[in-house]
Amino acid sequence: GSVQGAYLVSWLVEEMLSVLREERREANGARDYRRLSLRRASAKMLLMM
């Protein structure tokens, strides 16, 4: 119900902030690029739902 939806939204916000943080760190070195792109793809899939 609404509780699950609110939990999903808060989790999604945390994920997006984490992705943004990792993107900023990526400017220094792209060693985590594969993991970052995987997380970005999963976030996009969640947004499509």
mmCIF file of the N, C-alpha and C atoms, coordinates in Angstrom:
data_MODEL
# 
_entry.id   MODEL 
# 
loop_
_atom_site.group_PDB 
_atom_site.id 
_atom_site.type_symbol 
_atom_site.label_atom_id 
_atom_site.label_alt_id 
_atom_site.label_comp_id 
_atom_site.label_asym_id 
_atom_site.label_entity_id 
_atom_site.label_seq_id 
_atom_site.pdbx_PDB_ins_code 
_atom_site.Cartn_x 
_atom_site.Cartn_y 
_atom_site.Cartn_z 
_atom_site.occupancy 
_atom_site.B_iso_or_equiv 
_atom_site.pdbx_formal_charge 
_atom_site.auth_seq_id 
_atom_site.auth_comp_id 
_atom_site.auth_asym_id 
_atom_site.auth_atom_id 
_atom_site.pdbx_PDB_model_num 
ATOM 1   N N  . GLY A 1 1  ? 0.796  -1.213 0.000   1.00 0.00 ? 1  GLY A N  1 
ATOM 2   C CA . GLY A 1 1  ? 0.000  0.000  0.000   1.00 0.00 ? 1  GLY A CA 1 
ATOM 3   C C  . GLY A 1 1  ? 0.830  1.265  0.000   1.00 0.00 ? 1  GLY A C  1 
ATOM 4   N N  . SER A 1 2  ? 0.342  2.297  0.692   1.00 0.00 ? 2  SER A N  1 
ATOM 5   C CA . SER A 1 2  ? 1.013  3.595  0.674   1.00 0.00 ? 2  SER A CA 1 
ATOM 6   C C  . SER A 1 2  ? 2.353  3.527  1.410   1.00 0.00 ? 2  SER A C  1 
ATOM 7   N N  . VAL A 1 3  ? 2.440  2.687  2.457   1.00 0.00 ? 3  VAL A N  1 
ATOM 8   C CA . VAL A 1 3  ? 3.696  2.586  3.205   1.00 0.00 ? 3  VAL A CA 1 
ATOM 9   C C  . VAL A 1 3  ? 4.786  2.029  2.309   1.00 0.00 ? 3  VAL A C  1 
ATOM 10  N N  . GLN A 1 4  ? 4.461  0.989  1.543   1.00 0.00 ? 4  GLN A N  1 
ATOM 11  C CA . GLN A 1 4  ? 5.445  0.401  0.638   1.00 0.00 ? 4  GLN A CA 1 
ATOM 12  C C  . GLN A 1 4  ? 5.861  1.417  -0.425  1.00 0.00 ? 4  GLN A C  1 
ATOM 13  N N  . GLY A 1 5  ? 4.906  2.197  -0.926  1.00 0.00 ? 5  GLY A N  1 
ATOM 14  C CA . GLY A 1 5  ? 5.217  3.209  -1.923  1.00 0.00 ? 5  GLY A CA 1 
ATOM 15  C C  . GLY A 1 5  ? 6.152  4.269  -1.364  1.00 0.00 ? 5  GLY A C  1 
ATOM 16  N N  . ALA A 1 6  ? 5.876  4.724  -0.135  1.00 0.00 ? 6  ALA A N  1 
ATOM 17  C CA . ALA A 1 6  ? 6.725  5.738  0.480   1.00 0.00 ? 6  ALA A CA 1 
ATOM 18  C C  . ALA A 1 6  ? 8.131  5.189  0.701   1.00 0.00 ? 6  ALA A C  1 
ATOM 19  N N  . TYR A 1 7  ? 8.220  3.908  1.091   1.00 0.00 ? 7  TYR A N  1 
ATOM 20  C CA . TYR A 1 7  ? 9.534  3.292  1.289   1.00 0.00 ? 7  TYR A CA 1 
ATOM 21  C C  . TYR A 1 7  ? 10.289 3.227  -0.030  1.00 0.00 ? 7  TYR A C  1 
ATOM 22  N N  . LEU A 1 8  ? 9.590  2.854  -1.101  1.00 0.00 ? 8  LEU A N  1 
ATOM 23  C CA . LEU A 1 8  ? 10.218 2.758  -2.417  1.00 0.00 ? 8  LEU A CA 1 
ATOM 24  C C  . LEU A 1 8  ? 10.730 4.117  -2.868  1.00 0.00 ? 8  LEU A C  1 
ATOM 25  N N  . VAL A 1 9  ? 9.925  5.166  -2.658  1.00 0.00 ? 9  VAL A N  1 
ATOM 26  C CA . VAL A 1 9  ? 10.332 6.515  -3.073  1.00 0.00 ? 9  VAL A CA 1 
ATOM 27  C C  . VAL A 1 9  ? 11.567 6.961  -2.297  1.00 0.00 ? 9  VAL A C  1 
ATOM 28  N N  . SER A 1 10 ? 11.582 6.755  -0.984  1.00 0.00 ? 10 SER A N  1 
ATOM 29  C CA . SER A 1 10 ? 12.734 7.181  -0.185  1.00 0.00 ? 10 SER A CA 1 
ATOM 30  C C  . SER A 1 10 ? 13.978 6.396  -0.575  1.00 0.00 ? 10 SER A C  1 
ATOM 31  N N  . TRP A 1 11 ? 13.804 5.101  -0.867  1.00 0.00 ? 11 TRP A N  1 
ATOM 32  C CA . TRP A 1 11 ? 14.941 4.295  -1.295  1.00 0.00 ? 11 TRP A CA 1 
ATOM 33  C C  . TRP A 1 11 ? 15.453 4.769  -2.641  1.00 0.00 ? 11 TRP A C  1 
ATOM 34  N N  . LEU A 1 12 ? 14.535 5.097  -3.531  1.00 0.00 ? 12 LEU A N  1 
ATOM 35  C CA . LEU A 1 12 ? 14.918 5.568  -4.862  1.00 0.00 ? 12 LEU A CA 1 
ATOM 36  C C  . LEU A 1 12 ? 15.695 6.887  -4.762  1.00 0.00 ? 12 LEU A C  1 
ATOM 37  N N  . VAL A 1 13 ? 15.235 7.777  -3.873  1.00 0.00 ? 13 VAL A N  1 
ATOM 38  C CA . VAL A 1 13 ? 15.948 9.050  -3.671  1.00 0.00 ? 13 VAL A CA 1 
ATOM 39  C C  . VAL A 1 13 ? 17.366 8.775  -3.184  1.00 0.00 ? 13 VAL A C  1 
ATOM 40  N N  . GLU A 1 14 ? 17.512 7.853  -2.234  1.00 0.00 ? 14 GLU A N  1 
ATOM 41  C CA . GLU A 1 14 ? 18.837 7.515  -1.723  1.00 0.00 ? 14 GLU A CA 1 
ATOM 42  C C  . GLU A 1 14 ? 19.716 6.955  -2.840  1.00 0.00 ? 14 GLU A C  1 
ATOM 43  N N  . GLU A 1 15 ? 19.136 6.116  -3.685  1.00 0.00 ? 15 GLU A N  1 
ATOM 44  C CA . GLU A 1 15 ? 19.890 5.541  -4.799  1.00 0.00 ? 15 GLU A CA 1 
ATOM 45  C C  . GLU A 1 15 ? 20.363 6.626  -5.752  1.00 0.00 ? 15 GLU A C  1 
ATOM 46  N N  . MET A 1 16 ? 19.469 7.564  -6.083  1.00 0.00 ? 16 MET A N  1 
ATOM 47  C CA . MET A 1 16 ? 19.840 8.607  -7.028  1.00 0.00 ? 16 MET A CA 1 
ATOM 48  C C  . MET A 1 16 ? 20.949 9.499  -6.447  1.00 0.00 ? 16 MET A C  1 
ATOM 49  N N  . LEU A 1 17 ? 20.838 9.822  -5.142  1.00 0.00 ? 17 LEU A N  1 
ATOM 50  C CA . LEU A 1 17 ? 21.880 10.627 -4.509  1.00 0.00 ? 17 LEU A CA 1 
ATOM 51  C C  . LEU A 1 17 ? 23.210 9.883  -4.510  1.00 0.00 ? 17 LEU A C  1 
ATOM 52  N N  . SER A 1 18 ? 23.152 8.576  -4.275  1.00 0.00 ? 18 SER A N  1 
ATOM 53  C CA . SER A 1 18 ? 24.371 7.771  -4.289  1.00 0.00 ? 18 SER A CA 1 
ATOM 54  C C  . SER A 1 18 ? 24.990 7.770  -5.679  1.00 0.00 ? 18 SER A C  1 
ATOM 55  N N  . VAL A 1 19 ? 24.140 7.632  -6.706  1.00 0.00 ? 19 VAL A N  1 
ATOM 56  C CA . VAL A 1 19 ? 24.647 7.646  -8.082  1.00 0.00 ? 19 VAL A CA 1 
ATOM 57  C C  . VAL A 1 19 ? 25.296 8.993  -8.399  1.00 0.00 ? 19 VAL A C  1 
ATOM 58  N N  . LEU A 1 20 ? 24.661 10.072 -7.975  1.00 0.00 ? 20 LEU A N  1 
ATOM 59  C CA . LEU A 1 20 ? 25.226 11.401 -8.234  1.00 0.00 ? 20 LEU A CA 1 
ATOM 60  C C  . LEU A 1 20 ? 26.570 11.563 -7.532  1.00 0.00 ? 20 LEU A C  1 
ATOM 61  N N  . ARG A 1 21 ? 26.663 11.050 -6.302  1.00 0.00 ? 21 ARG A N  1 
ATOM 62  C CA . ARG A 1 21 ? 27.915 11.129 -5.567  1.00 0.00 ? 21 ARG A CA 1 
ATOM 63  C C  . ARG A 1 21 ? 29.005 10.350 -6.293  1.00 0.00 ? 21 ARG A C  1 
ATOM 64  N N  . GLU A 1 22 ? 28.658 9.157  -6.775  1.00 0.00 ? 22 GLU A N  1 
ATOM 65  C CA . GLU A 1 22 ? 29.647 8.341  -7.469  1.00 0.00 ? 22 GLU A CA 1 
ATOM 66  C C  . GLU A 1 22 ? 30.038 8.977  -8.802  1.00 0.00 ? 22 GLU A C  1 
ATOM 67  N N  . GLU A 1 23 ? 29.082 9.645  -9.466  1.00 0.00 ? 23 GLU A N  1 
ATOM 68  C CA . GLU A 1 23 ? 29.424 10.321 -10.718 1.00 0.00 ? 23 GLU A CA 1 
ATOM 69  C C  . GLU A 1 23 ? 30.426 11.435 -10.459 1.00 0.00 ? 23 GLU A C  1 
ATOM 70  N N  . ARG A 1 24 ? 30.249 12.167 -9.364  1.00 0.00 ? 24 ARG A N  1 
ATOM 71  C CA . ARG A 1 24 ? 31.186 13.238 -9.029  1.00 0.00 ? 24 ARG A CA 1 
ATOM 72  C C  . ARG A 1 24 ? 32.571 12.649 -8.756  1.00 0.00 ? 24 ARG A C  1 
ATOM 73  N N  . ARG A 1 25 ? 32.614 11.510 -8.054  1.00 0.00 ? 25 ARG A N  1 
ATOM 74  C CA . ARG A 1 25 ? 33.878 10.854 -7.750  1.00 0.00 ? 25 ARG A CA 1 
ATOM 75  C C  . ARG A 1 25 ? 34.502 10.297 -9.031  1.00 0.00 ? 25 ARG A C  1 
ATOM 76  N N  . GLU A 1 26 ? 33.648 9.927  -9.971  1.00 0.00 ? 26 GLU A N  1 
ATOM 77  C CA . GLU A 1 26 ? 34.132 9.340  -11.223 1.00 0.00 ? 26 GLU A CA 1 
ATOM 78  C C  . GLU A 1 26 ? 35.013 10.320 -11.996 1.00 0.00 ? 26 GLU A C  1 
ATOM 79  N N  . ALA A 1 27 ? 34.818 11.614 -11.795 1.00 0.00 ? 27 ALA A N  1 
ATOM 80  C CA . ALA A 1 27 ? 35.628 12.609 -12.491 1.00 0.00 ? 27 ALA A CA 1 
ATOM 81  C C  . ALA A 1 27 ? 37.110 12.426 -12.128 1.00 0.00 ? 27 ALA A C  1 
ATOM 82  N N  . ASN A 1 28 ? 37.386 11.945 -10.917 1.00 0.00 ? 28 ASN A N  1 
ATOM 83  C CA . ASN A 1 28 ? 38.776 11.727 -10.489 1.00 0.00 ? 28 ASN A CA 1 
ATOM 84  C C  . ASN A 1 28 ? 39.341 10.437 -11.074 1.00 0.00 ? 28 ASN A C  1 
ATOM 85  N N  . GLY A 1 29 ? 38.520 9.396  -11.146 1.00 0.00 ? 29 GLY A N  1 
ATOM 86  C CA . GLY A 1 29 ? 38.988 8.122  -11.679 1.00 0.00 ? 29 GLY A CA 1 
ATOM 87  C C  . GLY A 1 29 ? 37.816 7.237  -12.035 1.00 0.00 ? 29 GLY A C  1 
ATOM 88  N N  . ALA A 1 30 ? 37.873 6.594  -13.195 1.00 0.00 ? 30 ALA A N  1 
ATOM 89  C CA . ALA A 1 30 ? 36.718 5.831  -13.694 1.00 0.00 ? 30 ALA A CA 1 
ATOM 90  C C  . ALA A 1 30 ? 36.842 4.350  -13.370 1.00 0.00 ? 30 ALA A C  1 
ATOM 91  N N  . ARG A 1 31 ? 37.421 4.005  -12.220 1.00 0.00 ? 31 ARG A N  1 
ATOM 92  C CA . ARG A 1 31 ? 37.616 2.586  -11.917 1.00 0.00 ? 31 ARG A CA 1 
ATOM 93  C C  . ARG A 1 31 ? 36.285 1.900  -11.572 1.00 0.00 ? 31 ARG A C  1 
ATOM 94  N N  . ASP A 1 32 ? 35.305 2.676  -11.093 1.00 0.00 ? 32 ASP A N  1 
ATOM 95  C CA . ASP A 1 32 ? 34.013 2.087  -10.715 1.00 0.00 ? 32 ASP A CA 1 
ATOM 96  C C  . ASP A 1 32 ? 32.966 2.298  -11.801 1.00 0.00 ? 32 ASP A C  1 
ATOM 97  N N  . TYR A 1 33 ? 33.431 2.557  -13.038 1.00 0.00 ? 33 TYR A N  1 
ATOM 98  C CA . TYR A 1 33 ? 32.491 2.929  -14.091 1.00 0.00 ? 33 TYR A CA 1 
ATOM 99  C C  . TYR A 1 33 ? 31.494 1.818  -14.377 1.00 0.00 ? 33 TYR A C  1 
ATOM 100 N N  . ARG A 1 34 ? 31.966 0.557  -14.403 1.00 0.00 ? 34 ARG A N  1 
ATOM 101 C CA . ARG A 1 34 ? 31.044 -0.532 -14.741 1.00 0.00 ? 34 ARG A CA 1 
ATOM 102 C C  . ARG A 1 34 ? 29.940 -0.649 -13.691 1.00 0.00 ? 34 ARG A C  1 
ATOM 103 N N  . ARG A 1 35 ? 30.323 -0.578 -12.414 1.00 0.00 ? 35 ARG A N  1 
ATOM 104 C CA . ARG A 1 35 ? 29.311 -0.680 -11.357 1.00 0.00 ? 35 ARG A CA 1 
ATOM 105 C C  . ARG A 1 35 ? 28.368 0.511  -11.395 1.00 0.00 ? 35 ARG A C  1 
ATOM 106 N N  . LEU A 1 36 ? 28.921 1.690  -11.677 1.00 0.00 ? 36 LEU A N  1 
ATOM 107 C CA . LEU A 1 36 ? 28.098 2.898  -11.734 1.00 0.00 ? 36 LEU A CA 1 
ATOM 108 C C  . LEU A 1 36 ? 27.063 2.801  -12.846 1.00 0.00 ? 36 LEU A C  1 
ATOM 109 N N  . SER A 1 37 ? 27.504 2.344  -14.030 1.00 0.00 ? 37 SER A N  1 
ATOM 110 C CA . SER A 1 37 ? 26.562 2.247  -15.146 1.00 0.00 ? 37 SER A CA 1 
ATOM 111 C C  . SER A 1 37 ? 25.490 1.208  -14.838 1.00 0.00 ? 37 SER A C  1 
ATOM 112 N N  . LEU A 1 38 ? 25.856 0.149  -14.120 1.00 0.00 ? 38 LEU A N  1 
ATOM 113 C CA . LEU A 1 38 ? 24.865 -0.865 -13.748 1.00 0.00 ? 38 LEU A CA 1 
ATOM 114 C C  . LEU A 1 38 ? 23.828 -0.274 -12.806 1.00 0.00 ? 38 LEU A C  1 
ATOM 115 N N  . ARG A 1 39 ? 24.284 0.522  -11.839 1.00 0.00 ? 39 ARG A N  1 
ATOM 116 C CA . ARG A 1 39 ? 23.340 1.145  -10.903 1.00 0.00 ? 39 ARG A CA 1 
ATOM 117 C C  . ARG A 1 39 ? 22.457 2.157  -11.624 1.00 0.00 ? 39 ARG A C  1 
ATOM 118 N N  . ARG A 1 40 ? 23.045 2.889  -12.586 1.00 0.00 ? 40 ARG A N  1 
ATOM 119 C CA . ARG A 1 40 ? 22.256 3.861  -13.328 1.00 0.00 ? 40 ARG A CA 1 
ATOM 120 C C  . ARG A 1 40 ? 21.173 3.158  -14.135 1.00 0.00 ? 40 ARG A C  1 
ATOM 121 N N  . ALA A 1 41 ? 21.519 2.009  -14.722 1.00 0.00 ? 41 ALA A N  1 
ATOM 122 C CA . ALA A 1 41 ? 20.536 1.248  -15.509 1.00 0.00 ? 41 ALA A CA 1 
ATOM 123 C C  . ALA A 1 41 ? 19.410 0.753  -14.605 1.00 0.00 ? 41 ALA A C  1 
ATOM 124 N N  . SER A 1 42 ? 19.749 0.261  -13.406 1.00 0.00 ? 42 SER A N  1 
ATOM 125 C CA . SER A 1 42 ? 18.706 -0.243 -12.506 1.00 0.00 ? 42 SER A CA 1 
ATOM 126 C C  . SER A 1 42 ? 17.812 0.904  -12.033 1.00 0.00 ? 42 SER A C  1 
ATOM 127 N N  . ALA A 1 43 ? 18.401 2.078  -11.799 1.00 0.00 ? 43 ALA A N  1 
ATOM 128 C CA . ALA A 1 43 ? 17.597 3.230  -11.380 1.00 0.00 ? 43 ALA A CA 1 
ATOM 129 C C  . ALA A 1 43 ? 16.635 3.642  -12.495 1.00 0.00 ? 43 ALA A C  1 
ATOM 130 N N  . LYS A 1 44 ? 17.126 3.614  -13.740 1.00 0.00 ? 44 LYS A N  1 
ATOM 131 C CA . LYS A 1 44 ? 16.261 3.967  -14.862 1.00 0.00 ? 44 LYS A CA 1 
ATOM 132 C C  . LYS A 1 44 ? 15.113 2.974  -14.972 1.00 0.00 ? 44 LYS A C  1 
ATOM 133 N N  . MET A 1 45 ? 15.408 1.677  -14.773 1.00 0.00 ? 45 MET A N  1 
ATOM 134 C CA . MET A 1 45 ? 14.358 0.662  -14.857 1.00 0.00 ? 45 MET A CA 1 
ATOM 135 C C  . MET A 1 45 ? 13.290 0.917  -13.797 1.00 0.00 ? 45 MET A C  1 
ATOM 136 N N  . LEU A 1 46 ? 13.725 1.308  -12.579 1.00 0.00 ? 46 LEU A N  1 
ATOM 137 C CA . LEU A 1 46 ? 12.759 1.585  -11.516 1.00 0.00 ? 46 LEU A CA 1 
ATOM 138 C C  . LEU A 1 46 ? 11.901 2.797  -11.869 1.00 0.00 ? 46 LEU A C  1 
ATOM 139 N N  . LEU A 1 47 ? 12.509 3.792  -12.487 1.00 0.00 ? 47 LEU A N  1 
ATOM 140 C CA . LEU A 1 47 ? 11.744 4.991  -12.839 1.00 0.00 ? 47 LEU A CA 1 
ATOM 141 C C  . LEU A 1 47 ? 10.698 4.670  -13.911 1.00 0.00 ? 47 LEU A C  1 
ATOM 142 N N  . MET A 1 48 ? 10.996 3.708  -14.785 1.00 0.00 ? 48 MET A N  1 
ATOM 143 C CA . MET A 1 48 ? 10.037 3.357  -15.828 1.00 0.00 ? 48 MET A CA 1 
ATOM 144 C C  . MET A 1 48 ? 8.804  2.680  -15.255 1.00 0.00 ? 48 MET A C  1 
ATOM 145 N N  . MET A 1 49 ? 8.959  1.991  -14.108 1.00 0.00 ? 49 MET A N  1 
ATOM 146 C CA . MET A 1 49 ? 7.835  1.275  -13.512 1.00 0.00 ? 49 MET A CA 1 
ATOM 147 C C  . MET A 1 49 ? 6.747  2.222  -12.993 1.00 0.00 ? 49 MET A C  1 
# 
